[in-house]
Amino acid sequence: MRIKIICVILLFSLSGCSLTSERVDDYKPSGIPNFQMFENLSCRIEASSHKADVGQTVSLLALTSEKPKVLFSSSGVTSPMQKLFESDDTLVIQVVASASGSTDTVVLNKKNGTFARSSAGNFAGVYATAGIGSCK
């Protein structure tokens, strides 16, 4: 079931669909020249289906460990993430909130530092957002 949810969320983020009908896929982050993968990265959301997210930063921490974390700058909350997939090119991490079942998934291109982030849940109503940006 978890894989199906991840696939649906990733399809939303890759297709540019959102509940607000704004397109995210018109913006393609180019990444950081000479990007290097580090243990901790600061990632800036450059385009999002939720306009308030644009310009926000998300810090990805302990990426080379088995227990990565994410620090959300908007709330100051740090959450443990699960590594779902890793290759030479890609890292996929996700958190599932224990109280609500809401998800937050990050797909990171380890070669150029670009990332996609999708969030979905049922907290005070069903929601879904998708955003893309660059890490350094």
QUIVENPE-V761051 format. One record per pair of residues at least 24 apart in sequence whose C-alpha atoms are under 8 Angstrom apart, sorted by the first residue. I is the first residue (numbers start at 0). J is the second residue. D is the distance in Angstrom with one decimal. If there is no record, write none. Layout:
# QUIVENPE-V761051
I | J | D
I | J | D
This chain:
# QUIVENPE-V761051
5 | 104 | 7.8
8 | 117 | 6.3
8 | 118 | 7.4
8 | 119 | 7.3
9 | 117 | 6.9
11 | 117 | 7.9
11 | 129 | 7.2
12 | 115 | 7.1
12 | 116 | 7.3
12 | 117 | 6.1
12 | 128 | 7.7
12 | 129 | 5.0
12 | 130 | 7.0
15 | 129 | 7.5
17 | 48 | 6.1
17 | 127 | 6.7
17 | 128 | 6.2
17 | 129 | 7.1
18 | 126 | 7.5
18 | 127 | 6.6
18 | 128 | 7.6
19 | 48 | 6.8
19 | 49 | 7.8
20 | 48 | 7.7
21 | 48 | 5.6
22 | 48 | 6.7
23 | 47 | 5.8
23 | 48 | 6.0
23 | 129 | 7.3
23 | 130 | 6.8
23 | 131 | 7.6
27 | 131 | 7.9
28 | 113 | 6.4
28 | 131 | 7.2
28 | 132 | 5.7
28 | 133 | 6.5
29 | 111 | 7.7
29 | 113 | 7.1
29 | 133 | 7.7
30 | 111 | 5.1
30 | 112 | 5.3
30 | 113 | 5.0
30 | 132 | 7.8
30 | 133 | 5.4
30 | 134 | 7.4
31 | 111 | 6.0
31 | 112 | 6.2
31 | 113 | 7.8
31 | 133 | 6.9
31 | 134 | 7.4
31 | 135 | 7.0
32 | 111 | 7.2
33 | 111 | 7.5
34 | 110 | 6.8
34 | 111 | 5.4
34 | 112 | 6.1
34 | 135 | 7.0
35 | 109 | 7.7
35 | 110 | 7.3
35 | 111 | 7.7
35 | 112 | 7.7
35 | 135 | 7.9
36 | 109 | 6.0
36 | 110 | 7.5
36 | 112 | 7.5
37 | 62 | 7.5
38 | 62 | 5.0
38 | 63 | 5.7
40 | 134 | 6.1
40 | 135 | 5.6
41 | 134 | 5.4
41 | 135 | 5.5
42 | 114 | 8.0
42 | 132 | 6.9
42 | 133 | 5.5
42 | 134 | 3.9
42 | 135 | 6.4
43 | 132 | 5.6
43 | 133 | 5.7
43 | 134 | 6.3
44 | 130 | 6.4
44 | 131 | 5.7
44 | 132 | 4.5
44 | 133 | 7.0
45 | 130 | 7.4
45 | 131 | 6.0
45 | 132 | 4.7
45 | 133 | 7.4
46 | 130 | 5.5
46 | 131 | 5.5
46 | 132 | 6.6
47 | 128 | 7.2
47 | 129 | 5.6
47 | 130 | 4.0
47 | 131 | 6.5
48 | 128 | 5.6
48 | 129 | 5.6
48 | 130 | 6.4
49 | 128 | 6.1
49 | 129 | 7.4
49 | 130 | 7.9
52 | 130 | 7.9
67 | 92 | 7.8
